[in-house]
Amino acid sequence: MFFVVHAIKSPPRVETEENFMQAIWRTPNRRIGLVALVIVGLDQLTKLLVLKYLGYAQEKVIIDGFFKLVHWANTGAAWSLFRGNNNLLAIVALVALVVLFLSRHHFDSRTLLGQFAFGLIFGGIVGNLIDRLVRGHVIDFLYFFVQQRGGEVGFPAFNVADSAICTGVGLIFIITWRSERNPAPVEPVAGN
């Protein structure tokens, strides 16, 4: 009886901040999700700042002859490929999310680096997908260029989500290359 009364009167255990972070970081899927959430947050925050401080098609030179912030709308994919196909590209992004999530085990998503890479990719896809669904286009705002006699030659404008996707894909290539270069040793078959 004392044990039951004592158990009822005991205050509930309060999770500390450290326990909370360990709980969030405990499983590979949670790690992937946390990285993705951070990327989506950074992507949307930077795009909101662009919307607040730069008018559409406005530019702000940061490093003369090399880098400027722009406010450009992209209804296409990377490098403005498939321009004007925003709805189709939104569907492609949704399908890509599902396929990547289901096939992540075929890559090295067991390692922390693999989980980080998939978090970057998922976060980047979701960040741009939010733009496509809410605004009808993706906001690109980072523009690197070189000034030449005939004008400027630049790398296509991009955003945080694009950077996350490219970095994540690059990491997946490196992880895959490393694992194929150093295959696991083959164990001998018993009885031979």
Helices and strands as residue ranges (DSSP letters): H 2-9, H 17-25, H 28-53, E 59-63, E 67-74, G 78-80, H 86-103, G 104-106, H 112-134, E 138-148, E 151-154, H 160-181
